[in-house]
Amino acid sequence: MIRHELVERLAAHVTFVPVCPEMEIGLGCPRDPIRVVEKGGQRRLVQPSTGRDVTRRTTGFARRFLDGLGRVDGFILKARSPSCGIRDVRIFAGPRHVRPKRLGIGLFAFEVILRFSDKAMEDEAGLADPAARTVFLARLFRRRRLPAELADLGDSGKGRNG
């Protein structure tokens, strides 16, 4: 579960379905890091220390999990995660490259975006930004009234470090 004031306050108003794709495919915790590697336009999820490619398992899990979700109003994903990051995942040219070639989307998050692009979606870094938080809450509660105890979180004046 992502630790953030908004997540704690939302708990009284939403039903969370916590999931860690990396745990679900058997990587365990603690685990050797995994990274997104892109070669020839193809993205792979690789564990550099072992050479293990977990792309197929991650994508398969994502599709099965998302198929079984039913009605969903939104997603809060993990920033910078190679599986769950929505904008700031380091993409490498190879498993052993030191510097990323660009930033992008994690493999699980990619499947979420493909299927649920019309839903509220943010990561915990975005939730720290008042403008992004306001957009997230507006999309999350677009069919229902925003609970009064959450309304002050939209524009509380807290910045990214707040």
N, C-alpha and C positions, 0 to 999 in steps of 0.2 A: 504494500500500500504506500502510495506517495505521501510523504509528510509535508503538509502545507495547511495553513490556517483555513483556507477556503475548503479544502477537502474535509477537514474536521467539521466545519459548519454545514457543509452539504449533506453529511451523513444522516441528518434528521429528516431530509427531504427527498433523498434519492436512494436507490438500491445499487450499491456498488457490486461489481463482479470482478474482483481482483484476479489478475493473471500475470504470470511471468513466463513468456514463451521459452526463455532459455532454460528455466527449471523444467517446464513441461516437456521439453525434448530430451531431458536427461543430463543436462550439463552440470547440475548440482550447484552447491554453494558451500564453500568458496569454489571458484572455477578459474581456470586459465582464461585470459581475455579472448574475445572473439572480435573480428573486424570485418567490415564490408570491403571487399576487393572487387575492383571493376577492371575487366580486360576485354577489349573488343566489344564494348557496349554491353557486356553481360556482367551482372552483379552476383557475387557469391558471398556467403557468410562463412568465414574460415577462422579456425583456431590456429594462429601461427605457431605456437609451441609444439603442437602435435601434427599439424598439417591436415587436421580433420575438417572436412567440408560439411557443414550442417545446413546448407541452403535448402535442400529438398525436405528435410525433416521440419525446418522452421516454416517453410511455405505451406507444407501439408498440414501442420498443426494449425497455422493461422486460418487456413480455409475451413477446416473442420470446426474450429472454435467459433469463428464468425458465422458460419452456417447455422450453428446451434444457438445463437444468442437470442433470437426472437426480437421483440420490440426494444429499440435502443434510442435514447435521447442524446447521448454524447459520450465522449471519451476523454480521459485525462491520461496522457502517456508520459513515459520517462524521457526527459531530455537527454540528448547525446548518446542514447543507447543504440547499439548496432541493430537491435531488433525493433525497438519501440520509438526511437527518435523521429520527430516529424519534420525537422528542418536543419538540424545541426549535427548530423552524424558524419564523422570523418570517413571519407571514402578514399581508399588507398589503391595505388596502381598494382600492388602485389602484397602478399602476406608479410613480407619482411621489410617493406619500405618504411622508412622512419617518418616521412612527412606525408600528410594526406594531399591528394591532388585537388580535392574540393570537398564541400559539405553537401549532404543530401539527406535522404529518408532511409530509415531502417526497414528491414524486410517485413516484419509484422505490421508496422505502421503503413507500409505501402499497400498491403492488403486491406487495412482498415480504410484508408483513403479511397481506394478503388470502389469499395462497397458502400461507404457511408459518408461520402463527401458533403452531403447536405446536413450532416449532424454537427453539433457543437464538438469542437476538438481543440485541445490545447495540451501543452506540457507544463510541468511545474515551473519552469523558467518563465514561460509566457504568463502564467497565473500571477507572477510577481509584478507584472506590468499592468497598471490600472486600466489602460485602454484595452489591452488584450483580454483582461479579466472581464470587463464590461461586455465586450462582444461575446465572449464565451457564455456568460450568464444569460444574456439576451437570447442567444440561440438555444441554450439549454431549456429555458423556460418560455420559449416563444408561444407555446400553446397553453400555458398556464401562467398564472400570476406569480411574479417573483416574490418569494417569501420575504416579509419585512426585515427579518433578522439577517438576510443576505444582501439586501439592497445597499447597505453601507459599504460592502466590500467592492462594489463595482468601481467607485471613484474615490477610494479612501485616501488617495494622495500618496500611498506607499509606492515607491519606485521599485525597480528591479532588485534592489538590495534590501527592500523593506520587508 
